[in-house]
Every structure is written in structure tokens, then in C-alpha cells.
Amino acid sequence: MVPVAVGAVLLGLLVAPLLRGLVAHFAVPEGEPWCAACPFCGRAVRLLPPTGRCPGCRERLGAGAWTVEAVAAAVALAVAYAADGAQTAALAWAGALGVVLGFVDGRVRRLPHRLNLALVAGVAVLLTVAALAEGRPGVLLRCLLVALTVGALLELAVWARALGPGDSPLGLALGGLLGWYGWWVAIGGLVAAVVLAGLWGTLRAAALLVRRRPWRGLEVPVGPFLLLGALTAVLAR
């Protein structure tokens, strides 16, 4: 198990420069164009070092130093621990894009539809391949039903203006993935997401109260907690 864990961590660190570049590309406020180049020197940015600084002008772009690398390594380790079948490829795909979505939502409070679409499409294709490879095509119906249920619940919250528009397609993808493991795992993922988001919001509010700071910027980005809740449910199943 140790060689597998080491290999997973190294793989996470290997893909981190690409993930960090995607975070810098998509972490822009709603209505602004995607960040295709460094705003300071104009150099195209696709891969970024762990420092998060532009290779050309050394200005900071995107997430803080070593944060993406640490999260990518931890997610890769978690995926390796949870690996038990052909669906692991779908779990890894969700983990990689989930790192990007989590950082983007945490920074600018949005989940870009382009990333959500890539997540939904990748999970759908990889789960279909996994089901056919394992001779379990019937499991795809459960994945679809769970995906539609979770997506619909989150869409209701979007209509009620309790969530952002990107949360429901993210829930659609995560619901399909959790549906592979069963309804109870999907329910556990939602419950874990709600508990973790509530805990985070409470801690943020308490910190502002103790420091006597204005209650600004207290909105909780739900995307990271949906992702973390789903990963927690898969690991705890």
C-alpha cells in the first residue's frame, strides 16, 4: 500500500501545475473574460509553478503558494485509497476537476459552466465504460436517477436563491458518481456537505465576531463542500 500511496501523491504533484494554471484561468469574477494570459506581462499561462507566480514577471497569479499542490496530492491519495474497481477513473476525473472547481469557487464564488460540463461529460463517459467493463450496465440507471435527484434538489435551492447557478450541475455530476456506490452513499455525501458548510460558516462568523470585524464576505462557497462531502462519503462507505 505504501508504494501506491507514494505514487498517488507524486501523481497529484505532477498534475498540480496544470490544475494551478486552470485555477488562474477560470478564477475571474462573473462577466469578465477568462484569464488567458498574465495580466501583468501578457505571457500565456497554462502551467504554473508551486509558488503561483508567473514565470515571466514573477507576479502572483491564482491560488496561494503550494495550496493547489497540497490539495491535489491529498485528493490523489484519497482516490487511491478508495480505488476498488473500474469506476476509479471517473473518481479520479472528478477529483482532478474538483480541485480546480473548489479553488475557483472559493476565490470568486462561481462554478464555471465549462468546467461543470467537462465534469458531467467525463463522469458520464467513464462510468459507462466502467459499467460495461464490469458487466453491470444496470448500475447506470441508478447513477442516472441519483444524478437527476441530486441535481433537482440543488436546482430548487438555486431557484430559491440559496445557491449559485453552478451548484446544480456540479450536484448532477457528483450525484451520478455517488450513485455508483448506492443511494445511501449519495445521501451521506449531501449530509456531509451540509454539515461541513454549516460548520465552516459558523467558524467564520465566530472569528469575525471575536475580531469585531464587519460581517462582510460571510457567504459560504458551497462547491468545495459538495466536493468534500462526496469524497468523504466515498471514503466512509
Secondary structure as UniProt FT lines:
FT   HELIX           2..26
FT   TURN            30..31
FT   TURN            39..41
FT   TURN            50..51
FT   TURN            55..57
FT   TURN            65..66
FT   HELIX           67..82
FT   TURN            86..87
FT   HELIX           88..108
FT   HELIX           113..133
FT   TURN            134..135
FT   TURN            137..138
FT   HELIX           139..159
FT   TURN            160..161
FT   TURN            165..166
FT   HELIX           167..179
FT   TURN            180..181
FT   HELIX           183..211
FT   HELIX           222..236
//
